[in-house]
């Protein structure tokens, strides 16, 4: 298995793989490509991948923004994860298949970052996420790379489109749509 596959494994997957003498590479790939995690009442975490993750997102995440007038929003607010300013072209990056559209100096916009999109994060002039707190993946990586980052915007991926020009003032947690 590659390092990326191993990093995508849960502790339970690693423990089971060590017992059996083999890790589940297909499941690790599914998690690496696109996943959604949420806690269960019994203190466990459920991970959805593939079509299940996309269905969950389409059913429960996207509808939360349908009542907002997203077309007329010119500013988006979130929380500062790493201070700084940047202006650039938006690229929505949520999956490995999105990586090819990311260029150096673009503004990476994502639901929430994962290890699978770190290569795109390294090219970003700034990072914006819908979800996350001060200890989320985007926060930690942006601070390590010293890239301005605004997290917890709730709907940046719904408002912003590939090619939009934005100005990011991460110190204030503010994203302005320029064009």
Protein Blocks (a to p, Z undefined) as FASTA:
>chain_A
ZZklmmmpcfklmmmmmmnopacfklmmmmmmoccddddfkopacddehjllmmmmmmmm
mmmmmmpcfklpcbdcdddfbgcdddddddddfbfklmmmpcghiacddfbdcfklmmmm
mmpmbdcdfbdcfkbmklmmmmmnopacdehklpmmmmpcghiacdddfknopacdfZZ
